[in-house]
């Protein structure tokens, strides 16, 4: 009589091995090598985000696979374009995108996450504590008010955002934070190229970088804006 195995199939957790392989594959397509430590930190980010989202509206994307592509992988696309040792402000950071994944793969950066929602900032502070990431902080403030604070005005090498607001408005909000050689990186969808036309070419040097979102092949655009 055959002996029946008592082992039961244990499904892979939402942010387990299969999820990490997906993020790693997306990173590979962007030319970014992700280590097990990188992937472990991102998985913890995703797990905590879903946990908090049960009580608070942190993100509208709650499917782990969608989060892998539209949150984590997409956030990595900006990493190769940011100068070494830059001080980065992530405006309207929400669930920590792109600032937290960016910090994970670029530990040389100093990152400040800014959001007007106190609950989202509480989440970000908890996330920073859990992951043990250094030189990354979360600030509860509206951008237009924070820009008047001498500790923030004119202090950043890079100001970035992802799906935060219309590009022309974002440029106005971001410009006061820039250092004399600072640059703005806006992460947009395919329409980013069209939005770039709304930025004054007499005041700014504007460039666009188009790419396909790995694993989904959706058009994306990074718009760089530098004051003349």
C-alpha positions, 0 to 999 in steps of 0.5 A: 500500500503506497504511503501518502505524504503528509506534506501540504502545499504551502502557497507562496506569500504575496511578497514571497519568492515569485514576487521577488523574481518578478521585481528582479526581472523588471530591474534586469530589463531596466539595467538595474541589478537587484540583490536579495537584500534589495528584494527583501527590503522591497517585499517588506515595503509591500507587506507593510503597505498592504497592512496599513492600507486596510485602515488608511487610504495609502495607495489605490493599487493593492494587487501585489503583482500590480504593485511590483510593476506599477510601484516598485519597478517603475520607481527604479527607472529614475535611478540611473539618471540621478547624480551620485550623492545627490540630495533628493526630495520626493514630493507627494511621496504617498506610499513611498514612491519613487523615493523608497525604492530609489534609496534602496538601490542608491544608498549614496543618496540622501532622500526626503519624502514629503506628503501632505497626508499625516497618515501617509507620513506616519506610514513612511516613518514606520517603514523607514524604522522597519527597514533600517534605511539610513539618510531618509526621512519623511516630512508632513507638509504642503510643498508650497509652505515647506518651500519657505523653510530655509532648511529646505528651500534651495537645498536639493540637487534633485526634486522628483515626483511620480503621478503627483500633479500636472507637470507645469504645476509641479515645476512651479512647486519644485523650483524653490527647492532646487540648489543652483545646479539642481534638476527636476525629474517628473515621472509621467505616463506616455503623455509626459512628452505632451505635458513637457510642451507646457513648460516655458522653454525661456526659463527651463531646459526640458528633456524627455526620456521615454521607456516601456514599463517592464513586464507590461510594456506600457509607455512611460516618460521621465521629464527632466527640467533644469532652470536656465 
